[in-house]
Amino acid sequence: MDTIKNEMNDVVDDIKDFVNVSAELYKLKATEKGAAIASTAIINIILGVFASLVLVFISFAIAFGIAEMTGKIYLGFLIVAGFYALACFIILITKDKWLKSSLVDTIIKSIYSH
């Protein structure tokens, strides 16, 4: 009878160990996934900042170029601003059709990759 009790205790201990190791494994996997998502987000933010700076300088160059052609500085900047306003309007109208779904797909793929 003692051997059965000892074996049962061993089985219970093994089950407890298995549950603890499984919980630790899921924690490590979640931590790894969170770190991967965070690092991707940080890289994308840095790229976004640099891309924004490039866009600003290109916009200034275009605005000054148009200003030189028209002879009026404000007109160059108004034309560039009008282009951006039009782009914002188009994005606002079409955001639910293509932008939102592609972003959701990208986020889901990054969460469930590997």
Residue, then its C-alpha position, 0 to 999 in steps of 0.5 A: m500500500d505504501t508503494i502505491k501511495n509513493e507512486m501516486n505522490d510521484v505522479v502528482d509531483d510529476i504533474k505539478d512539475f509539468v504544469n509549472v514547466s508548461a506555464e514557464l514555457y508559455k511565459l517565455k514564449a509570450t515574452e519573446k513574442g512581445a519583445a519581437i513586436a516591440s522591437t519591430a514597432i521601435i524600428n518602424i517608428i524610427l524609420g517613420v521619423f526619418a521618412s518624415l524628415v525626408l518628406v519635409f525636406i523634399s516638400f520644402a525643396i518642391a515648394f521653393g522650386i514652385a515659388e521660384m517658377t511663379g515668383k511668389i513664395y507663398l504660392g509654392f507652399l500653398i500648392v504643396a499644402g494643397f497636394y497634401a490636403l488632397a492626399c489626406f482627403i483621399i486617404l480619409i475616404t478610402k481608409d476603411k477599404w484598404l488601409k485598415s484591413s492591410l494594417v489589421d492583417t499585418i498586425i495579426k501576421s506579426i502576432y502569430s508568426h513563428 
